[in-house]
Amino acid sequence: GMRKVQKKQIEELLDLLEQAHDELKRFVENKEFGNAMELLGQCQESAVRIGELIEMEEGEAAPTIVKLENYCEVLYKIYEGLSSDSITAAVKLYKPLRKALIQVVNSVRNEVKVRLEVVFLPYKASMWDSLESVWRAADADEDTDAYVIPIPYYDRNQDGSFCREHYEGGLYPADVPITRYDTYDFEQRRPDVIYIHNAYDDWNLVTSIHPDFFAVNLRKYTKRLVYIPYFVLGEAEPDNEAAVEGI
């Protein structure tokens, strides 16, 4: 399956193709055949781009690829009609062109499966149990890629500056695959969900996680940032918690 963000990209390209068809009709009716032929070339390029995105994730045998090839054939027939002055033949192909595009759209909607990418950002290994059950569920789901990325944290001096760094990536259970925090590119990968259990950003006076992983930064890279607090109910005072920066 492909990432949601890629499927959205494909859907946007398909919307543009639909708009291009209306434009094409206008060009032909106004006898602007040069513009019409140029637009057909752009439609072809968009269709090829969609095909590349699908092949990359789904392989060449994906059912949508056949529908795209069919769409491109109709484009080519219209192009041929316009270039050899059989304009009426070209005009007759509007309907088949529209039909071919609808088949691509339906195929993308129904055949192209979406994979979720989910990231867990623990910092203290001793607190992993508060995220573990959620990670196990995500890890077991075959349509989800789950990454556990322990992040460094620091002791603070009295003036708030960082002194000692801690990184506890080696202290997790053996069956939890660990990804190094400096090898995962948030900006490029844009995970669907990020789970954190430190939402204090700059407010904790004793320790601090690495500032790159403050909630205020992570929000730039995901649509869904989820805070799973590490405490037993009854121990927390919700009003105080809610005032904290990250929340």
Backbone torsions as a table, in degrees:
resi	resn	phi	psi	omega
1	GLY	NA	167.3	-178.8
2	MET	-112.7	165.7	177.8
3	ARG	-71.9	150.5	179.1
4	LYS	-53.6	-41.5	-175.1
5	VAL	-64.4	-33.5	178.3
6	GLN	-73.6	-40.0	179.3
7	LYS	-62.8	-38.5	178.8
8	LYS	-62.9	-40.0	178.2
9	GLN	-60.0	-43.4	179.1
10	ILE	-64.0	-43.4	-179.2
11	GLU	-63.4	-35.7	178.0
12	GLU	-66.8	-40.3	177.6
13	LEU	-63.3	-38.6	178.9
14	LEU	-65.7	-37.5	175.6
15	ASP	-60.6	-42.0	179.8
16	LEU	-64.0	-37.8	178.9
17	LEU	-63.2	-40.2	179.3
18	GLU	-61.2	-43.7	177.7
19	GLN	-64.0	-37.8	-179.1
20	ALA	-62.9	-34.3	179.5
21	HIS	-61.9	-41.2	178.9
22	ASP	-63.2	-42.0	179.6
23	GLU	-63.0	-41.5	-178.5
24	LEU	-59.1	-46.1	-179.7
25	LYS	-58.4	-43.8	-178.9
26	ARG	-63.1	-44.0	179.5
27	PHE	-58.9	-46.0	-176.2
28	VAL	-67.1	-42.5	179.3
29	GLU	-61.8	-34.0	178.8
30	ASN	-89.3	9.3	-179.7
31	LYS	57.8	30.2	175.4
32	GLU	-92.9	72.3	-170.5
33	PHE	-69.8	-33.0	178.1
34	GLY	-60.5	-47.2	178.5
35	ASN	-62.7	-40.2	-179.3
36	ALA	-62.0	-42.8	-177.9
37	MET	-67.9	-37.3	177.3
38	GLU	-63.5	-41.9	-179.9
39	LEU	-64.7	-38.2	177.1
40	LEU	-60.5	-38.2	177.1
41	GLY	-63.1	-39.5	179.1
42	GLN	-68.0	-37.9	177.1
43	CYS	-61.5	-42.5	178.5
44	GLN	-59.3	-45.6	179.9
45	GLU	-60.3	-43.2	179.4
46	SER	-63.5	-41.6	-179.6
47	ALA	-63.4	-40.1	178.7
48	VAL	-64.8	-41.8	179.0
49	ARG	-61.5	-43.4	177.5
50	ILE	-60.1	-44.3	179.2
51	GLY	-58.9	-41.8	179.9
52	GLU	-63.4	-45.2	-179.5
53	LEU	-60.7	-40.0	-178.4
54	ILE	-72.2	-44.4	-179.8
55	GLU	-59.7	-38.9	-178.0
56	MET	-58.5	-38.8	-174.9
57	GLU	-99.9	-33.3	-170.5
58	GLU	-109.5	-12.6	-177.4
59	GLY	88.7	164.8	-174.5
60	GLU	-67.9	-21.1	-175.0
61	ALA	-84.9	3.0	-178.3
62	ALA	-58.2	134.3	-176.6
63	PRO	-56.6	-31.3	-178.1
64	THR	-64.4	-28.9	-177.4
65	ILE	-60.8	-42.2	179.4
66	VAL	-61.7	-41.5	-179.7
67	LYS	-65.7	-36.8	178.2
68	LEU	-66.7	-39.4	179.3
69	GLU	-63.2	-40.6	178.4
70	ASN	-61.5	-44.9	178.5
71	TYR	-58.6	-45.5	-178.7
72	CYS	-64.3	-34.1	177.2
73	GLU	-62.6	-42.8	179.8
74	VAL	-65.3	-41.3	176.6
75	LEU	-54.8	-46.0	-175.4
76	TYR	-65.4	-39.2	179.1
77	LYS	-63.0	-39.7	177.8
78	ILE	-64.8	-43.5	179.7
79	TYR	-57.7	-46.9	179.6
80	GLU	-60.9	-43.0	180.0
81	GLY	-59.7	-44.7	-178.6
82	LEU	-68.5	-37.6	-175.1
83	SER	-77.3	-22.5	179.4
84	SER	-107.1	19.3	174.8
85	ASP	65.0	11.9	174.3
86	SER	-90.4	69.2	-172.7
87	ILE	-57.9	-41.1	-176.4
88	THR	-62.3	-38.6	178.1
89	ALA	-61.0	-41.8	179.6
90	ALA	-62.0	-44.2	-177.1
91	VAL	-64.5	-36.4	179.4
92	LYS	-63.3	-17.6	-175.3
93	LEU	-89.8	-1.3	177.6
94	TYR	-53.7	-48.9	-173.2
95	LYS	-64.0	-49.7	175.5
96	PRO	-58.1	-33.8	-179.6
97	LEU	-66.0	-45.4	179.1
98	ARG	-61.3	-42.5	-179.2
99	LYS	-63.6	-41.8	-179.6
100	ALA	-63.2	-38.2	179.8
101	LEU	-69.4	-41.5	178.8
102	ILE	-59.3	-37.7	178.5
103	GLN	-64.5	-37.9	177.1
104	VAL	-65.3	-47.2	-178.6
105	VAL	-57.9	-47.5	-179.6
106	ASN	-64.4	-38.4	-179.4
107	SER	-65.3	-41.7	177.8
108	VAL	-62.7	-44.2	-177.4
109	ARG	-62.0	-43.4	-170.7
110	ASN	-96.9	-28.9	-172.9
111	GLU	-98.2	-30.4	-173.8
112	VAL	-84.8	107.6	-177.6
113	LYS	-83.0	147.2	-177.4
114	VAL	-104.7	136.3	174.0
115	ARG	-103.0	140.3	175.2
116	LEU	-93.1	144.8	172.1
117	GLU	-116.5	121.8	-173.4
118	VAL	-123.7	133.9	-176.6
119	VAL	-120.3	136.2	176.5
120	PHE	-113.9	129.6	-177.5
121	LEU	-119.1	73.8	174.3
122	PRO	-74.1	161.1	171.2
123	TYR	-121.4	-52.2	176.1
124	LYS	-92.2	125.8	-178.3
125	ALA	-60.9	-29.9	-178.4
126	SER	-66.4	-17.6	-179.9
127	MET	-97.9	1.7	-174.8
128	TRP	-56.3	-29.8	-176.4
129	ASP	-59.6	-23.8	-179.8
130	SER	-75.3	-18.3	178.3
131	LEU	-106.1	-17.6	-166.2
132	GLU	-60.0	-43.7	-175.8
133	SER	-65.3	-36.5	178.8
134	VAL	-67.5	-42.6	178.3
135	TRP	-61.4	-44.0	-178.3
136	ARG	-60.3	-40.2	178.8
137	ALA	-64.9	-43.4	-179.7
138	ALA	-65.9	-41.4	-178.0
139	ASP	-65.0	-32.9	-177.9
140	ALA	-78.4	-18.7	-178.0
141	ASP	-80.8	120.9	-173.3
142	GLU	-71.7	-13.6	177.7
143	ASP	-97.5	14.1	-178.7
144	THR	-126.8	135.1	170.7
145	ASP	-104.7	118.9	-176.0
146	ALA	-112.5	131.2	179.7
147	TYR	-117.8	130.3	174.0
148	VAL	-103.9	117.0	-173.7
149	ILE	-125.8	86.7	177.9
150	PRO	-60.5	137.1	-177.0
151	ILE	-111.8	150.8	-178.5
152	PRO	-72.6	151.9	173.5
153	TYR	-138.5	165.4	-169.0
154	TYR	-131.1	144.6	166.2
155	ASP	-77.6	152.5	-179.2
156	ARG	-113.7	144.8	169.2
157	ASN	-76.3	170.8	-179.1
158	GLN	-61.3	-29.4	-180.0
159	ASP	-83.2	4.6	177.3
160	GLY	93.6	-11.3	-179.5
161	SER	-72.5	157.5	-177.8
162	PHE	-81.2	137.5	170.0
163	CYS	-111.6	-84.7	-172.3
164	ARG	-89.6	137.0	176.4
165	GLU	-92.8	141.0	173.4
166	HIS	-122.2	134.1	171.9
167	TYR	-134.2	118.8	-170.4
168	GLU	-110.2	27.1	-178.6
169	GLY	-56.7	-23.5	-178.4
170	GLY	-86.9	-0.7	-171.0
171	LEU	-104.3	12.3	-176.5
172	TYR	-90.5	160.8	178.8
173	PRO	-55.2	148.9	-173.9
174	ALA	-59.7	-27.7	-176.7
175	ASP	-89.6	8.9	178.1
176	VAL	-102.9	109.2	179.4
177	PRO	-71.8	130.0	-175.2
178	ILE	-104.6	135.7	173.9
179	THR	-108.3	133.5	178.2
180	ARG	-68.4	136.7	-176.0
181	TYR	-63.2	-23.7	-178.3
182	ASP	-92.2	8.3	178.5
183	THR	-113.4	-5.2	-178.5
184	TYR	-104.6	120.1	-175.1
185	ASP	-94.9	99.0	-176.2
186	PHE	-61.2	-41.1	-175.0
187	GLU	-64.0	-39.4	-178.9
188	GLN	-78.5	-42.2	-172.0
189	ARG	-83.4	-28.0	178.7
190	ARG	41.4	71.7	-176.7
191	PRO	-60.5	151.5	-179.1
192	ASP	-70.4	-36.5	179.5
193	VAL	-138.9	139.3	170.4
194	ILE	-122.7	126.9	175.7
195	TYR	-101.3	130.1	177.0
196	ILE	-125.4	156.9	168.2
197	HIS	-131.0	23.2	166.9
198	ASN	-133.8	109.3	-177.4
199	ALA	-111.6	18.1	-171.4
200	TYR	-84.4	-8.8	-178.2
201	ASP	44.0	-116.4	-173.5
202	ASP	-93.8	6.5	-168.4
203	TRP	-87.5	-18.1	-177.6
204	ASN	-80.2	124.1	-172.5
205	LEU	-86.7	-16.0	-174.7
206	VAL	-96.2	-45.1	177.9
207	THR	-132.6	162.6	175.3
208	SER	-144.6	139.6	170.1
209	ILE	-75.6	166.3	178.1
210	HIS	-58.8	130.5	-175.0
211	PRO	-55.6	-27.5	177.3
212	ASP	-56.4	-26.2	-173.1
213	PHE	-104.6	14.0	171.7
214	PHE	-62.1	146.6	-178.5
215	ALA	-54.6	-37.4	-177.5
216	VAL	-61.2	-29.9	176.3
217	ASN	-83.2	-42.8	-176.8
218	LEU	-62.0	-30.6	-178.7
219	ARG	-59.5	-22.2	-179.6
220	LYS	-71.2	-20.3	-168.8
221	TYR	-112.0	0.0	-179.4
222	THR	-146.4	154.2	175.6
223	LYS	-85.2	-17.2	-174.7
224	ARG	-137.6	106.6	178.6
225	LEU	-108.7	120.3	-172.9
226	VAL	-115.8	126.1	179.0
227	TYR	-99.4	119.1	174.0
228	ILE	-109.8	104.0	-174.0
229	PRO	-68.9	151.7	177.2
230	TYR	-104.1	84.6	171.4
231	PHE	-164.4	163.6	178.2
232	VAL	-87.0	139.0	178.5
233	LEU	-57.6	142.8	-177.2
234	GLY	99.1	-23.3	-179.4
235	GLU	-89.3	-23.5	-175.1
236	ALA	-91.0	152.6	171.0
237	GLU	-114.1	100.3	-170.6
238	PRO	-52.0	-37.5	-177.4
239	ASP	-62.9	-41.3	178.8
240	ASN	-67.7	-42.5	-179.2
241	GLU	-57.3	-44.8	-172.7
242	ALA	-68.1	-18.2	-179.3
243	ALA	-80.6	-10.9	-175.7
244	VAL	-70.5	142.4	-174.2
245	GLU	-44.6	-56.9	-171.8
246	GLY	-63.8	-28.4	-176.3
247	ILE	-77.5	NA	NA
